[in-house]
């Protein structure tokens, strides 16, 4: 049975919110309440197993556009 992600009011369940908060805290190395580029890249590597250029992802620009293709 899949875990419930939202409650009856379409809000995150308490359990999911706790899990997401814990994940965030693990990667917010400088404890400033935000993930900087390095922290986002570390998150991407840890969750995807490969390095990702966060700047490209955040800008919504595909690699082809960056390369001029």
N, C-alpha and C positions, 0 to 999 in steps of 0.2 A: 504494500500500500504506500503510495507516495506521501511525502510529508506535506502538510498544509503550509503554504507560504503566506497566505493572507487570511485575515479573520473575516467575520461576517460584514464588517464595514470597509472591506478592501484595504485594510491597513496591514503592515507587516505583523506577523505573529510575534509575541514576545520572544519566543525561542529563536526565530530567524534574526530578529534584531540583536539579540545577544551574540549570536554567531558572527554576524557581520561586524559588530563592534569589536569583537575579539580579533578578527582578521585584520581590521583596520589598525588596531593598536599594535599588532605584530609588525606591521610595515611602516608605521609612523615613527621611525627611529629617533627623530629629533623632538618628538612629543609636542609638535606645534599645532596639532589638530587638523593638519592638511597633509596630503601626500605630494611631495615635490617630485620633480622629474626622476631623480635617482631612485626614490622610494617606489614610484610607479613602475619603473623598469625592473626593480627587484621583485615586485609583486608579479609582473608579467613573466619573468623568468621562473619564479617559483611555481606558478600555476600552469604555465604553458610549456615549460621545459626548454624554452628558447628565448633568446634576447629579442626584444621588440623595441623599435624606435617610438617612444611614447609621443614625441613631438609630432610625428606624422599621424599617429592615431588621433591625437587631440585636435589637430587642425582639420581633420577630415580629408586629408590629402592622401591619395593613393600613391604607391611607389612609382607608378608610371608617370604621374604628374610631376613628382620630384625629379625623376630622371629626364623629363621633357619628352616622353614617348607619346 
